[in-house]
Amino acid sequence: MPDPLVVIVGTSRPLVDAVEAALRPIATVLREDDTAGVMRRLGDGWADAVIVVDDDAGSAGLDACRAIRSESDVPVIVVSSRDSEFDAVLALELGADDFVPARDASALIAGRCQLVLRRCAPSAWLGSDVARPIVAGDLIVDPAACTVTRDGRTMTLPPREVAVLRILVAAGGRVVPVAELVEQAWAGRRARSSDTLEFVIRSLRAKIEQDPSSPTRIVNVRSLGYKYVRHEASGRPTG
């Protein structure tokens, strides 16, 4: 199972360095200097969690928390130099899943973050068969590696896209209702809207369809949901 991928956003280099060092043993860490960078990561579907590092300089950290929550349900943890009860309550009201004072020992920061990360690791939305590749004609979905192989060509996909594709392929040609697909792929966590699923579907089609504008693999059945149509090595659908 790949490590969860955590994005840290903040401009206080010493504090960001300390948080990154605490997380390295339990996660793959990427750093962004501003909220725009984090939003790009979320749009790509890669971030399993976001750590907002908030220092004494002002409200930039909480503004980042507000912006992230307005667009995504990704877990957000605030690590802050400002450790009053008021600051903690404000961060939680803005949508943070946890608030960790920066003065806490690194081991405690890592432990608190790990509690949240357990809820958003890939296994949380891929189910108990997460390590088992699924083969459907010329397509192989490997959830553990976050890869999809189509007709011999292997691509690395964001975990959420792998989750959605795995569910569709595992259905064996059955139409999966939108509500069921969202419930399984988001493991009970709330997707922001049906547009979130449609974005994932569009991205998947761009990667695995011969012609994304006329899909023959991920097919929309109007008013019902989506189904995956198996293709053999010839590229022809078989059902």
N, C-alpha and C positions, 0 to 999 in steps of 0.2 A: 504494500500500500504506500503510495507517495505521501510524503509529509504534507500537512496542510500548508497552504500558501498564505502568508500574512503580509499585508501592506501597512507600513508605518508612515504616517504623515506628520510632519512637524519641522520647525525651523531651528529649534534649540538643539544644536549638534551634540553637546555633552549628554543631554537627556535622551535624545534619540539613540545615540551610541549605547547608552546603558540599557535601554529597552531592547535594542537589537541583540546585544550580548546575552540578555536573559532569555530571549526567544530562540536563539540559534539551535540549542539542543533539541527543541521540540517542533520546529517549523522551518520552512523555507521563507526567508524574509526579503521583501523588496522595499525600497524607500522611495517616497515621493515628497517633494518640497511643498506642494500646494494641493488644494482640493481638486483642481482640474485634473491633475495627474492621477489622483485616486479614482475619479469618475471614469477616466479612460480605462483604467484597470477593471473596474466593475463592468463597464460596457463590453470588455473582452470576455468577461465571464470567469476570470481566473481567481479573483480574491476569495478566499474562504473566510477571512475576517480582516477587519481594519483596526489598527491601533492608532488613535488620535493622541498625539503627544502635545499637551497644553502647558505652556509655561506662564510666567507672570507678565508677559508683554501685553496681554489684552484678551480679546474674545475670539481670536482667529481659530483656536482649537474648537471651541463650541460652535462657531459658524460652520466649520467643516463637518461636525457631527450633524448639525441641522441639515446641511446640503446632502450628505450621504443618505440620511434616513428618508429624505423626501423622494429619493429615486430608487432606493434599494432596501431589501430586508437583510442584507449581510450583517452578521454580528459586529458590533462596534464596541470597543473598549477604550475608555479615556484614561490615560495616565497623566496626572496633572501635578504641577508644583503647587497649585492652589488647592489646599486640602481641607477647606472648611466644609461644614455640613451643607451650607448654602450651595457651594460649588458642586458638590456631589449630587444634590437633589436636582439642580439645574441640568446637569449633564444627563441624568436619567430621564428627566422630563423631555429632553430633546431627542430621546431615542436610544441613548447608550444602553448597552446590555450590562455593563459593569463600570465602576469608577475605582481606580487604584491610585492612591497618593504616591507621588514620586519618591517620597522619603522612605517608603517600604523597601525592605531588602529585595535584591534581585530575585532570590528564590521565591519569595512571596508573589512578586509580580508575575513570574513565569507560571507559578501554580494557579493563580487566579485566571490568567489568560488561558491556560490549558483547560480549565473547567468549561470555558465558553467554547474553545476550539473543538471539544469533544462533540458538541452539538452540530458542528458544521463541517466536519471532515467528510471526504467523499463517501465513506461507508454509511454515513447517516442517511443519504438519500438514494443509495444504490441497493440497499437491502443486504440480506445475508449471503447472496451469491456474488458479491462484489468482485471476487478474484477470478470468477469463471468467465472466460471468453465465450462469446456467442457467435456461431457461424450461421449465416443465412446466404446460401449461394456464393456470390463473389465477395461478400461483405463479412468481415470479422470485427466484432466490437470487443475490445479488451478493457473493461472498466478499471482494473487495477493499474494498468499502465497509462490510462487515459488516451488510448490510441484507437484509431479505426483504420482498417486495411480494406481498400476497395480494389478488386482486380489486381492485387499484388502491390499496390502503392499504399504505404503507411503514412497516416497523418496523426499528429498530436492535436487533440481537441480540448477545449475547456471542460472541466468536470461536469458542469450543468448540461452541456450539449451531449456529452457521453451518456449522462443519466437519461435524458429524453430519448435518445436514439436507442439505447438498450431496452427501454420499456416498450417502444414501438416494435423493435425486432423480436423481442421475447413474446409478443402477443401473437406471433405466427400468422399474420394477415388479418387478425381481428381488428375492427375499428375500436380505438381507444378514445372514449369520450374526453373532451377537454378537461372537465373537472377531475376526472380520474388521473389523467396525465399530469396535471399540475399537482395534485395531492401526492402522487408517488414521487415525482421528480424533485419536489420541494420538501419531501418527507414531513408533510404536515405544517411546514412553515409557510407563511402567507406570501405568495407572489404578489407583486405590487398591482398587477392587473393582468387581464388576458393578453394585453399587448406584450407582456414579458415573454410569454410562451411563443407568441407569433415572431418575436425577434429571434428567439432561439431556433425556431423552425426555419426562418429565412437564412440564418447563418449556416445551419446544417445543409440546407439545399444547395447553397453556394459552394459547399465543399464536396458533396457526394453525388450531386445530380449531374448528368451530362449536359442538360439545359435547365438551369434553375428556374427560368421563366415558364417552363413547361415540365413540371416535375413528374417523374414516373416511379420514384421510389417512395418518398414521403408524400402521400396523397391525402388531400383534404376531402372528407366526405361531408358535404354541406349539412349544417345543423346537427351533426353527430360528433365528429372529432377527426382524428387522423389515423391512418394505417400505413404500415410499411409493406411495400410490394417487393417480394424477393426477385433478384436478378441472378441469372447464371453467369458464368465467365464470358459468355457471348455478349453480355450486356442487355439481353432481352428479358423482360419481365416474365414471370412464370405463374402469375396468379393475381 
